[in-house]
Amino acid sequence: MKNQDVYDMVNKRILELMESGEFSWHKPWKGDGQPCNLETKRAYRGINTWTLGYTEFNSPYWLTYKQARKFGGHVRKGEKSNTVVFWKPLRNVKVTNDDGDDERKNVLLLKYYRVFNAEQCDGIDHKIPVVEVNDNDPLAECDKVWEGYEDKPELVFNNPGRAFYKPSVDTINMPKLEQFDGSEEYYSTLFHESIHSTGHKERLNRLKPDFFGGQDYSREELVAEMGAAFLCGVTGINNKTEYNSAAYLQGWAKELRNDRRLFVNAAAQAQKASDWILGKEQNNGEAYTDETADAGSNKKKEGEPVAC
């Protein structure tokens, strides 16, 4: 299957969720936790968090047909699989550049495989661990995430009516906690701005200096909201920003129909950004692409963009 066919397969699933009314940024998964592989216990990442998280199953555990057989069980007849995508690095591949000339590059090929939820299988109960109940205070966990963001920007309250990230001075401006309807609203907004801040040239170098107001800005907002949803899921709060509105979802659905790579790449960047904030090791694993926006100059300009 070609790269674009895999994108189409993933996008079809995302559009189905959006059109069904089930899709939101409230939390990338339901039930007992983040989707992971039953054998390796490795969490699925990037767009897989969404495509596996928004299913009818409550179990977080997934496995391939062969893994079910390996565990002495089997997938029940008639059960439908779900798709997991990953990036396979290919070296020294001949590609044609924008000038029509051939050149050799290292590329990442989008691949996929099929998985089934543990609830679709028989005979594997002995392999399913008991899910520990997390009794941590979600708001305290939000504080830990923010405080643990090692190279975080300065948090200021200079403009009490707005929340935004300002790249030139590397600050996040927030209304004060008491101005929000509740603590979840405050922290989900802070997480959204924090994801923007990872795009600074001294971090993940994702933000272009002229991204505000154009297509790049819309895509950056998508990255920020997906990243905020990851962080909300990790801490156990609901994501309650304005980007959950039907208008935003409809706009992104329209863009998705014009850009097959939009959601897969945005989810990869969002995963990378949330990993940065959480202090996790950066790598080119299953969630990531090799495409990172060039931040360019950081000189202050008139009408300087801010990320909201």
Summary of the structure (lengths in Angstrom):
residues: 308
radius of gyration: 20.2
end to end distance: 38.4
largest distance: 65.7
contacts: 928
relative contact order: 0.16
helix: 39%
strand: 17%
